[in-house]
Amino acid sequence: MKTFKLTALIGLLFFSIISCTEDDAEELIQEVTGNYIKATIDGQVYEPALVTGTLDSSSIILAGVDGISSNYPQIAIGIPPNADPITYNYPSDTLSGDFATIAYRLNDSTSYIFGRGTFQLTKHDKAEKVVEANFQGFLYQLSTTIDSIPLSGGSLRVSYN
């Protein structure tokens, strides 16, 4: 009888996993990691389904993509690895060489970079490897400094490894 119950339980678990939709999988990934990046970009709410954080020798890279089967849009945020909570003002703080960067890629041919606004690092727990921040301003298209799109209500919480 125990074998039958165990087999039935495994069967139900397997069925629930394989019947999981892409949206369910993305939601599950977000719930497990607790990571999120949210912003309104050019009037559209953007919250990538897959968000991850990685520490390298020169920065912490926080990245998000829209979905499992889609590569775009993408967002990448870099912050100094030893940064304490601080507010960066753009473009003035870029002259110091110690600042956060935001890049947004809409598709293969359209990319933007943060050029004006504020990025407020509200938490950086170096022991737990978690960052939290708020940001707003304007993203400028890489091919020109004239075309810009607004970025508002930006917030994030990402753990990194």
C-alpha positions as CSV (number, residue, x, y, z in Angstrom):
1,M,0.0,0.0,0.0
2,K,2.9,2.4,0.8
3,T,4.4,1.8,-2.6
4,F,1.1,2.6,-4.3
5,K,0.7,5.9,-2.4
6,L,4.3,6.9,-3.1
7,T,3.9,6.0,-6.8
8,A,0.6,8.0,-7.0
9,L,2.2,11.0,-5.2
10,I,5.2,11.0,-7.6
11,G,2.8,10.7,-10.5
12,L,0.8,13.7,-9.4
13,L,4.0,15.7,-8.8
14,F,5.3,14.9,-12.2
15,F,2.0,15.7,-13.9
16,S,1.9,19.1,-12.1
17,I,5.5,19.9,-13.2
18,I,5.0,19.0,-16.9
19,S,1.6,20.8,-17.1
20,C,3.1,24.0,-15.8
21,T,2.8,26.9,-18.3
22,E,5.5,29.3,-19.1
23,D,3.8,32.0,-17.0
24,D,3.6,29.6,-14.0
25,A,7.2,28.7,-14.4
26,E,8.3,32.4,-14.4
27,E,6.1,33.1,-11.4
28,L,7.6,30.1,-9.5
29,I,11.1,31.3,-10.3
30,Q,10.3,34.8,-9.0
31,E,8.7,33.3,-5.8
32,V,11.7,31.1,-5.1
33,T,14.4,33.8,-5.7
34,G,12.4,36.8,-4.4
35,N,14.2,38.8,-7.1
36,Y,12.4,41.6,-9.0
37,I,13.0,44.6,-11.1
38,K,10.0,46.9,-11.8
39,A,9.8,50.1,-13.7
40,T,7.6,52.1,-16.1
41,I,9.6,52.6,-19.3
42,D,8.2,54.9,-22.0
43,G,4.7,54.6,-20.4
44,Q,4.8,50.8,-20.3
45,V,5.0,48.8,-17.1
46,Y,8.0,46.5,-17.3
47,E,8.7,43.7,-14.9
48,P,11.0,41.0,-16.3
49,A,10.0,37.5,-15.4
50,L,13.5,36.2,-14.9
51,V,15.9,38.3,-12.7
52,T,19.3,37.3,-11.5
53,G,22.3,38.9,-9.9
54,T,26.0,38.1,-10.3
55,L,29.1,39.5,-8.6
56,D,32.3,39.9,-10.7
57,S,35.6,41.6,-9.9
58,S,34.4,45.1,-10.8
59,S,30.6,45.2,-10.3
60,I,27.4,43.6,-9.3
61,I,25.4,42.9,-12.4
62,L,21.6,42.7,-12.0
63,A,19.8,41.4,-15.1
64,G,16.3,40.7,-16.2
65,V,14.7,39.2,-19.3
66,D,11.0,39.2,-20.2
67,G,10.5,35.5,-20.3
68,I,11.8,32.0,-20.8
69,S,11.1,31.9,-24.5
70,S,11.8,35.6,-25.2
71,N,15.1,37.4,-25.1
72,Y,13.6,40.9,-25.2
73,P,13.2,43.3,-23.6
74,Q,16.2,43.1,-21.4
75,I,17.5,45.2,-18.6
76,A,20.9,45.2,-16.9
77,I,22.0,47.3,-13.9
78,G,25.5,47.5,-12.7
79,I,26.6,48.8,-9.3
80,P,30.0,49.0,-7.6
81,P,30.6,45.8,-5.5
82,N,31.4,47.7,-2.3
83,A,28.7,50.4,-2.6
84,D,26.9,51.4,0.5
85,P,23.4,52.9,0.4
86,I,23.7,56.2,-1.5
87,T,21.8,58.3,-4.1
88,Y,23.6,58.7,-7.5
89,N,22.5,61.8,-9.5
90,Y,23.0,61.7,-13.2
91,P,24.9,62.9,-15.1
92,S,26.9,64.7,-12.4
93,D,28.0,61.6,-10.4
94,T,29.2,59.8,-13.5
95,L,32.3,62.1,-13.3
96,S,33.4,60.5,-10.1
97,G,33.8,57.1,-11.7
98,D,31.9,55.3,-9.0
99,F,28.3,55.1,-10.1
100,A,25.4,52.7,-11.0
101,T,24.5,52.1,-14.6
102,I,21.3,51.0,-16.3
103,A,21.0,49.6,-19.8
104,Y,17.7,48.7,-21.5
105,R,17.6,46.7,-24.7
106,L,14.2,46.7,-26.5
107,N,15.3,44.5,-29.4
108,D,18.4,43.6,-31.5
109,S,18.7,47.1,-32.9
110,T,17.4,49.4,-30.1
111,S,19.3,49.9,-26.9
112,Y,19.1,52.6,-24.3
113,I,21.4,53.7,-21.4
114,F,20.6,55.7,-18.3
115,G,21.6,59.3,-18.8
116,R,19.7,61.6,-16.5
117,G,17.9,61.0,-13.2
118,T,18.5,59.4,-9.8
119,F,19.5,55.9,-8.7
120,Q,19.0,55.4,-5.0
121,L,20.7,52.3,-3.5
122,T,18.6,51.8,-0.4
123,K,20.1,48.6,0.8
124,H,23.3,46.6,0.2
125,D,23.7,43.6,2.5
126,K,27.1,42.3,1.6
127,A,26.8,39.3,4.0
128,E,23.4,38.2,2.6
129,K,24.3,39.4,-0.9
130,V,21.1,41.4,-1.5
131,V,20.6,44.8,-3.0
132,E,17.5,47.1,-3.1
133,A,17.1,50.3,-5.0
134,N,14.8,52.9,-6.5
135,F,15.4,54.7,-9.7
136,Q,13.9,57.2,-12.2
137,G,15.0,59.4,-15.0
138,F,15.6,59.1,-18.7
139,L,17.1,56.4,-20.9
140,Y,18.9,57.6,-24.0
141,Q,19.2,55.6,-27.2
142,L,22.8,54.5,-27.8
143,S,22.9,55.6,-31.4
144,T,22.0,59.2,-30.5
145,T,22.0,61.4,-27.5
146,I,18.8,63.2,-28.6
147,D,16.2,60.3,-28.5
148,S,15.2,59.6,-24.9
149,I,12.4,57.7,-23.1
150,P,11.2,58.3,-19.6
151,L,11.8,55.7,-16.8
152,S,9.7,56.1,-13.7
153,G,8.8,54.2,-10.5
154,G,11.8,51.9,-10.8
155,S,12.5,49.6,-7.9
156,L,14.4,46.4,-7.4
157,R,15.3,43.7,-4.9
158,V,17.9,41.2,-6.2
159,S,20.1,38.7,-4.5
160,Y,23.4,38.0,-6.2
161,N,26.1,35.3,-6.0
